[in-house]
Amino acid sequence: MKRMAIIAVLFLCVAYLGDTLALWLPIPGGRQQYGVVRIQRYYAMPLKGGKTEYGDAGTENETCAHSLFPHFGLPPCWYASRKTEKWVTQ
């Protein structure tokens, strides 16, 4: 059991390292390293009396990385393209 856990951790480390190298270097050649996803923003502001006001806060472009894992503070594009709504509560 311990050996399987070590193999799984090593596999994840090698996958993350390979993903990072593929992002730094354009592997395969001609591949875009970064992309842009359009995010729709909404706000939800609490009002007196326990009510909440909802509204449209516009759109924004979010930069993402074409990778399996998040890198450099950027989400992967496969994840960011599924999360196209952002709620602002402040």
C-alpha positions, -999 to 999 in steps of 0.1 A, spaced: 0 0 0 28 24 9 46 16 -24 14 24 -44 11 58 -26 47 66 -34 42 57 -71 11 78 -73 28 108 -58 58 104 -81 34 101 -111 17 133 -101 50 152 -97 62 140 -131 29 150 -147 30 185 -131 66 190 -141 59 179 -177 28 202 -178 50 231 -166 77 225 -192 50 222 -219 37 256 -208 72 273 -207 83 258 -240 58 257 -269 55 219 -268 42 208 -293 54 236 -316 29 262 -326 7 256 -296 -6 286 -277 4 286 -241 -23 310 -229 -59 317 -237 -87 341 -228 -122 332 -214 -150 358 -212 -165 359 -177 -200 372 -170 -200 391 -136 -231 395 -114 -235 411 -80 -256 402 -50 -258 429 -24 -276 424 9 -301 450 18 -320 459 50 -348 435 60 -329 404 49 -335 411 12 -308 408 -15 -304 429 -46 -291 411 -77 -277 428 -108 -254 426 -138 -218 438 -133 -207 434 -169 -182 411 -185 -144 407 -182 -118 387 -199 -98 362 -178 -65 348 -189 -60 311 -186 -33 286 -193 -36 257 -218 -25 231 -193 -38 203 -171 -29 221 -138 -30 257 -126 3 275 -133 16 310 -124 -17 320 -107 -37 312 -138 -65 286 -140 -64 259 -167 -85 268 -197 -105 236 -195 -116 247 -160 -121 284 -167 -143 277 -197 -167 259 -174 -168 286 -147 -180 315 -168 -200 333 -141 -185 352 -112 -206 365 -83 -195 397 -65 -209 400 -30 -191 431 -17 
